Amino acid sequence: MQARWPRGCGTPASGSGHRAGLGRKARYARPQRVKALSIPGLCSPRATPRMVMSSLKLQDLIEEIRGAKTQAQEREVIQKECAHIRASFRDGDPLHRHRQLAKLLYVHMLGYPAHFGQMECLKLIASPRFIDKRVGYLGAMLLLDERQDAHLLITNSIKNDLNQGIQAVQGLALCTLSTMGSAEMCRDLATEVEKLLLERSPYVRKKAVLTAVHMIRKVPELSDTFLPVCAKLLHERHHGVLLGTITLITELCERSPAALKRFRKVVPQLVQILRTLVTTGHSTEHSISGVSDPFLQVQILRLLRILGRNHEESSESMNDLLAQVATNTDTSRNAGSAVLFETVLTIVDIRSAAGLRVLAVNILGRFLLNSDKNIRYVALTSLLRLVQSDHSAVQRHRPTVVECLREPDASLSRRALELSLALVNSSNVRAMTQELQGFLESCPLDLRADCASGILLAAERFAPTKRWHIDTVLRVLTMAGSHVRDDAVANLTQLIGGAQELHAYSVRRLYSALAQDISQQPLVQVAAWCIGEYGDLLLEGSCEETEPLQVEEEEVLALLERVLQSHMSLPATRGYALTALMKLSTRLRGDNNRIRQVVSIYGSCLDVELQQRAVEYNTLFRKYDHMRAAILEKMPLVDRGGPQAEEEVKESKEATHLLEPAPVPTEPQASKLLDLLDLLDGPSEDSQQPPPVDPSPEGTLIHLLDLPCAPLAPAPIPNLKVFEREGLQLNLSFVRPPGTPTLLLITATATNASEGDVTHFICQAAVPKSFQLQLQAPSGDTVPAQGGLPVTQVLRILNPNKAPLRLKLRLSYDHCGRPVQETFEVNNLPVEAWQ
């Protein structure tokens, strides 16, 4: 009787029966299939073995999935195969379980759910067959993690396999443990791993060392377990074991002060290993592009950097070696550049000699000339970290850094900009500012704000003369006025107001710039303020420092009216222009009817702030015209007691700007603090009433004129550290401007001592309802690593009741590739800050 293959009973996968009959495997497989026919009900039309027919081999499954033309076809193939895999798991076929799990792992790698195979992984791991263990351990690494309790069930299986003595099985168990081992598993299996560190086979020792590294990262208290073995492993000649040992010692030294002290004794041995690599090489098979074992060299240099940090003796013993590596390494390939860069980091981080540090900076300077963009970026980042400690050495490479500003790559030009701004000092401020202004004209939009703000800060710190300072700020406002910081207008108005000899020069320059372009809002605001203050000097035409300029009264008024009517003008800019017109009413010799007409028009403006100003000015014209000249006098000069670069002076300038009644504030919150006829708005319901003032309008105006011109120096308030985590530190400094005891200026300074930059840094603050809080724009959103330029932000807090101050801060930033958010309260502010 000829056996016939019923439909649905699993025909040979290769196709026809003739092909299946060919070959040795098919001849042995045929009797098994015939025997299966004798099982009752196996091939019944209603039986489930139809699922067996749809089963595919792993290779066939991959081909069918790749051959799917649509995502729907791919899902259909995977759903059918997953259904068969589930049925096979339920049937409990021990011989083909590893094949089904292998297909399921491929499905998992494509992103489809495969959680139902977790328990099958445990069964395969417990199997005595190596083929089952191999797939089972692979499945455990892919499907299990610490968040699932099932991973703890394989602890005993791993322990038994580690003690078996079969290298291949031990390797599988160690790989799985180093990949997904939880803290509980590490504690339970630390003894077995320690024993395997001294195994004869280098294959097992290498994997045991890597597993120990994972254990130290998971459970730092296990450091004492592996300390004695590491010293013996340093004598290894096997590349993989030695590289893993260096990595293990590095992890131990970073997490254990006792291990750091212990391994400083082996610095001479590490130096000898590295010297051998540099001179003779470890083995030719590990050389890359002519560099002997660069991975091992980099790892040893990283360990030497940790051991030599803040330790004079260890640093002294490795100085000669570092100089040898720095001079003998070929940088024509990436492998040599990697070793050289790690050498530079080591030189900078330890207590190396001054000549060696100069050599390190020169190496980074050579990196700037490399054609590889990644190497240039690394060099710029490293030089930015060194600019504080080795400023003169970095300064030698200033021309090369400036050339990097013209890089088309955005990341390179940004780093070059940061480094160029850090290189500005009093001796090169003119040349560097000229270069930066040239870059500002053509730089991308996302860099324009940083470039403009950096030039303004550099000019404020290192300006050789006041005229040069004013010219520089005006050029920046002309080129990128819409991208400057919010305090640029206040700083320039105060600078011009304090330079009495330059009033005529400034007002002429600003008038000419305003006549050419009214689109740059900060420039328009400063020009309007200056014309309002010193419009009489503009009409006199007696400035010797500029070209002769004849300006008529009608031209000045027409220009300010054009600013008021322009659709590009912001409400704050219109406020500046309206106030300038009002001040010109006391400085021009002609009739004021045109000014009164313009002011009256804005009495019905939709903008509430502008409408309020216009109504107040109309009131001055109608009821208090005899006091208008005294009220609209020029602003008093403000004493600048220290260098412009100091933060205290900067805070004082901002506080004085708050008190000046002439310029219209640019922010609605500031307008609540400054009102022409009302110094403070009505207090909140839960706050006490302020001391009464003269209710008459005349008394209020006289009270405004009594503001002090030269405030006394306030008593110093101690600084306060409020936050510290992973090298990031936030300090608060306090200033209470004289004359306004209810105003407190807090400067939040963020510094970063870690090895990675803190990016997207945002500081938010909140105060109780009885206080008024205004946050200024921060100086940046990136805190450079290793003590780079700090990020500062000013908080203005008005405390009319002098109540105890409580502050709530929220910090959000990215550090080492992960986002961080911290919210905390500051309740221990100094008493001097609010009493």
FENBELNOR-V824162 format. One record per backbone hydrogen bond with DSSP energy under -1.0 kcal/mol. CO is the residue of the C=O (numbers start at 1). NH is the residue of the N-H. E is the energy in kcal/mol with one decimal. If there is no record, write none. Layout:
CO_NH_E / CO_NH_E
//
This chain:
6_9_-1.5 / 12_15_-1.6 / 16_20_-1.9 / 17_21_-1.7 / 23_27_-1.3 / 24_28_-1.7 / 25_29_-1.9 / 26_30_-1.8 / 29_33_-1.7 / 30_34_-2.3 / 31_35_-2.4 / 32_36_-1.6 / 35_38_-1.3 / 36_39_-1.2 / 39_42_-1.7 / 44_47_-1.7 / 48_51_-2.8 / 49_52_-1.0 / 49_53_-1.0 / 50_54_-1.1 / 57_61_-2.9 / 58_62_-2.3 / 59_63_-2.1 / 60_64_-2.4 / 61_65_-2.4 / 62_66_-2.5 / 63_67_-1.6 / 70_74_-1.8 / 71_75_-2.5 / 72_76_-2.1 / 73_77_-2.3 / 74_78_-2.3 / 75_79_-2.7 / 76_80_-2.1 / 77_81_-2.1 / 78_82_-2.7 / 79_83_-2.0 / 80_84_-1.9 / 81_85_-2.4 / 82_86_-2.4 / 83_87_-2.1 / 84_88_-2.5 / 85_89_-2.2 / 86_90_-2.3 / 87_91_-2.2 / 88_92_-1.1 / 88_93_-1.2 / 96_100_-1.9 / 97_101_-2.3 / 98_102_-1.9 / 99_103_-1.9 / 100_104_-2.0 / 101_105_-2.4 / 102_106_-1.7 / 103_107_-2.0 / 104_108_-2.3 / 105_109_-2.2 / 106_110_-1.0 / 107_112_-1.8 / 108_111_-1.6 / 114_117_-1.6 / 115_118_-1.8 / 117_121_-1.3 / 118_122_-1.3 / 119_123_-1.8 / 120_124_-2.2 / 121_125_-2.3 / 122_126_-1.8 / 129_133_-2.1 / 130_134_-2.7 / 131_135_-1.4 / 132_136_-2.7 / 133_137_-3.0 / 134_138_-1.7 / 135_139_-2.5 / 136_140_-2.2 / 137_141_-2.1 / 138_142_-1.4 / 139_143_-3.2 / 140_144_-1.7 / 145_148_-1.5 / 148_151_-1.4 / 149_152_-1.5 / 150_153_-1.3 / 152_155_-1.3 / 154_158_-2.5 / 155_159_-2.4 / 156_160_-2.5 / 157_161_-2.3 / 158_162_-2.3 / 159_163_-1.3 / 166_170_-2.7 / 167_171_-2.7 / 168_172_-1.9 / 169_173_-2.3 / 170_174_-2.5 / 171_175_-2.3 / 172_176_-2.2 / 173_177_-2.4 / 174_178_-2.5 / 176_180_-2.5 / 177_181_-1.5 / 182_186_-2.4 / 183_187_-2.1 / 184_188_-2.0 / 185_189_-2.0 / 189_193_-1.9 / 190_194_-2.2 / 191_195_-1.8 / 192_196_-1.7 / 193_197_-1.0 / 195_198_-1.3 / 196_199_-1.5 / 201_205_-2.1 / 202_206_-2.5 / 203_207_-1.5 / 204_208_-2.3 / 205_209_-2.4 / 206_210_-1.9 / 207_211_-2.0 / 208_212_-2.2 / 209_213_-1.9 / 210_214_-1.7 / 211_215_-2.2 / 212_216_-2.3 / 213_217_-1.9 / 214_218_-2.0 / 215_219_-3.4 / 219_222_-2.1 / 220_223_-1.6 / 226_230_-1.3 / 229_233_-1.8 / 230_234_-1.0 / 232_235_-1.4 / 233_236_-1.7 / 238_242_-2.4 / 239_243_-2.6 / 240_244_-2.2 / 241_245_-2.3 / 242_246_-2.3 / 243_247_-1.9 / 244_248_-2.4 / 245_249_-2.7 / 246_250_-2.2 / 247_251_-2.1 / 248_252_-2.2 / 249_253_-2.7 / 250_254_-1.9 / 251_255_-1.1 / 252_256_-1.8 / 256_260_-2.0 / 257_261_-2.3 / 258_262_-2.0 / 259_263_-2.6 / 262_265_-1.2 / 263_266_-1.2 / 266_270_-2.2 / 267_271_-2.7 / 268_272_-2.1 / 269_273_-2.1 / 270_274_-2.4 / 271_275_-2.4 / 272_276_-2.2 / 273_277_-1.9 / 274_278_-2.2 / 275_279_-2.5 / 276_280_-1.9 / 276_281_-2.6 / 283_286_-1.2 / 284_287_-1.4 / 288_291_-2.1 / 291_288_-2.5 / 293_297_-2.0 / 294_298_-2.6 / 295_299_-1.9 / 296_300_-2.3 / 297_301_-2.5 / 298_302_-2.1 / 299_303_-1.8 / 300_304_-2.7 / 301_305_-2.0 / 302_306_-1.4 / 303_307_-2.3 / 304_308_-2.3 / 308_311_-1.6 / 311_315_-1.9 / 312_316_-2.3 / 313_317_-1.6 / 318_322_-2.2 / 319_323_-2.1 / 320_324_-2.0 / 321_325_-2.7 / 322_326_-2.4 / 323_327_-1.6 / 324_328_-1.8 / 325_329_-1.2 / 333_337_-1.8 / 334_338_-2.4 / 335_339_-1.9 / 336_340_-2.4 / 337_341_-2.6 / 338_342_-2.2 / 339_343_-1.9 / 340_344_-2.1 / 341_345_-2.3 / 342_346_-2.0 / 343_347_-2.5 / 344_348_-2.3 / 345_349_-1.8 / 346_350_-1.7 / 350_352_-1.7 / 353_357_-1.7 / 354_358_-2.0 / 355_359_-1.9 / 356_360_-1.9 / 357_361_-2.2 / 358_362_-2.3 / 359_363_-1.9 / 360_364_-1.9 / 361_365_-2.0 / 362_366_-1.9 / 363_367_-1.9 / 364_368_-1.2 / 366_369_-1.2 / 367_370_-1.6 / 372_376_-1.8 / 373_377_-2.5 / 374_378_-2.3 / 375_379_-2.3 / 376_380_-2.4 / 377_381_-2.4 / 378_382_-2.3 / 379_383_-2.6 / 380_384_-1.9 / 381_385_-1.2 / 382_386_-1.4 / 383_387_-1.1 / 386_390_-3.1 / 390_394_-2.1 / 391_395_-2.1 / 394_397_-1.6 / 395_398_-1.6 / 397_401_-2.0 / 398_402_-2.5 / 399_403_-1.9 / 400_404_-1.3 / 402_405_-1.3 / 403_406_-1.4 / 404_407_-1.5 / 409_413_-2.3 / 410_414_-2.1 / 411_415_-2.0 / 412_416_-2.7 / 413_417_-2.1 / 414_418_-2.3 / 415_419_-2.4 / 416_420_-2.5 / 417_421_-2.5 / 418_422_-1.7 / 419_423_-1.3 / 428_432_-2.8 / 429_433_-2.1 / 430_434_-1.9 / 431_435_-2.1 / 432_436_-2.6 / 433_437_-2.4 / 434_438_-1.9 / 435_439_-1.9 / 436_440_-2.1 / 437_441_-1.3 / 439_443_-1.3 / 444_447_-1.2 / 447_451_-2.5 / 448_452_-2.7 / 449_453_-2.5 / 450_454_-2.3 / 451_455_-2.3 / 452_456_-2.1 / 453_457_-2.4 / 454_458_-2.4 / 455_459_-2.6 / 456_460_-2.1 / 457_461_-1.9 / 458_462_-2.7 / 459_463_-1.2 / 465_469_-1.8 / 466_470_-2.6 / 467_471_-2.8 / 468_472_-2.4 / 469_473_-2.3 / 470_474_-2.4 / 471_475_-2.3 / 472_476_-2.1 / 473_477_-2.6 / 474_478_-2.1 / 475_479_-2.1 / 476_480_-3.1 / 480_483_-1.5 / 485_488_-1.5 / 487_491_-2.4 / 488_492_-2.3 / 489_493_-2.3 / 490_494_-1.9 / 491_495_-2.2 / 492_496_-2.8 / 493_497_-2.3 / 494_498_-2.0 / 498_500_-1.0 / 499_502_-1.5 / 500_503_-1.2 / 502_506_-2.7 / 503_507_-2.4 / 504_508_-1.8 / 505_509_-2.2 / 506_510_-2.7 / 507_511_-2.0 / 508_512_-2.3 / 509_513_-2.3 / 510_514_-2.5 / 511_515_-2.2 / 512_516_-1.2 / 513_517_-1.8 / 519_521_-1.1 / 520_524_-2.3 / 521_525_-2.5 / 522_526_-2.3 / 523_527_-2.6 / 524_528_-2.7 / 525_529_-2.3 / 526_530_-2.7 / 527_531_-2.7 / 528_532_-2.2 / 529_533_-2.1 / 530_534_-3.0 / 534_538_-1.2 / 535_539_-1.6 / 536_540_-1.2 / 537_541_-1.1 / 552_556_-1.7 / 553_557_-2.4 / 554_558_-2.4 / 555_559_-2.0 / 556_560_-2.0 / 557_561_-2.3 / 558_562_-2.0 / 559_563_-1.7 / 560_564_-2.1 / 561_565_-2.1 / 562_566_-1.1 / 570_574_-2.3 / 571_575_-1.8 / 572_576_-2.0 / 573_577_-2.4 / 574_578_-2.7 / 575_579_-2.3 / 576_580_-2.4 / 577_581_-2.4 / 578_582_-2.1 / 579_583_-2.2 / 580_584_-2.3 / 583_586_-1.6 / 584_588_-2.3 / 592_596_-2.8 / 593_597_-2.3 / 594_598_-2.0 / 595_599_-2.6 / 596_600_-2.3 / 597_601_-1.6 / 598_602_-1.3 / 600_603_-1.2 / 601_604_-1.2 / 602_605_-1.2 / 607_611_-2.6 / 608_612_-2.5 / 609_613_-2.1 / 610_614_-2.4 / 611_615_-2.4 / 612_616_-2.2 / 613_617_-2.6 / 614_618_-2.5 / 615_619_-1.9 / 616_620_-1.8 / 617_621_-2.0 / 618_622_-2.4 / 619_623_-2.7 / 619_624_-1.2 / 624_627_-1.3 / 627_631_-2.3 / 628_632_-2.3 / 643_646_-1.1 / 646_650_-1.7 / 647_651_-2.5 / 648_652_-2.0 / 649_653_-2.5 / 650_654_-2.0 / 651_655_-2.2 / 652_656_-2.6 / 653_657_-2.3 / 654_658_-1.3 / 655_659_-1.0 / 667_671_-1.6 / 670_674_-1.8 / 684_687_-1.5 / 696_700_-2.0 / 697_701_-2.3 / 698_702_-2.4 / 699_703_-2.1 / 700_704_-1.6 / 701_705_-1.6 / 704_707_-1.1 / 720_732_-3.2 / 723_730_-2.4 / 725_728_-2.4 / 727_753_-2.3 / 728_725_-2.4 / 729_751_-2.5 / 730_722_-2.2 / 730_723_-1.3 / 731_749_-2.9 / 732_720_-2.4 / 733_747_-2.7 / 735_745_-3.1 / 737_740_-1.4 / 740_743_-1.9 / 742_799_-3.4 / 744_797_-2.7 / 745_735_-2.0 / 746_795_-3.3 / 747_733_-1.9 / 748_793_-1.6 / 749_731_-2.5 / 750_791_-2.0 / 751_729_-2.8 / 752_787_-3.6 / 754_786_-2.5 / 758_783_-3.0 / 759_814_-2.9 / 762_812_-2.1 / 764_810_-2.5 / 766_808_-2.3 / 768_771_-1.7 / 772_798_-2.8 / 774_796_-3.0 / 781_761_-2.9 / 783_758_-2.3 / 791_750_-2.9 / 792_779_-2.4 / 793_748_-3.1 / 794_776_-2.8 / 795_746_-2.9 / 796_774_-2.3 / 797_744_-2.7 / 798_772_-1.8 / 799_802_-1.2 / 807_826_-3.6 / 808_766_-1.7 / 809_824_-2.4 / 810_764_-2.5 / 811_822_-3.1 / 812_762_-2.4 / 813_820_-3.3 / 814_759_-2.3 / 815_818_-1.4 / 818_815_-2.5 / 820_813_-2.5 / 822_811_-3.2 / 824_809_-2.8 / 826_807_-1.8 / 830_833_-1.5 / 831_834_-1.6 / 831_835_-2.2
//
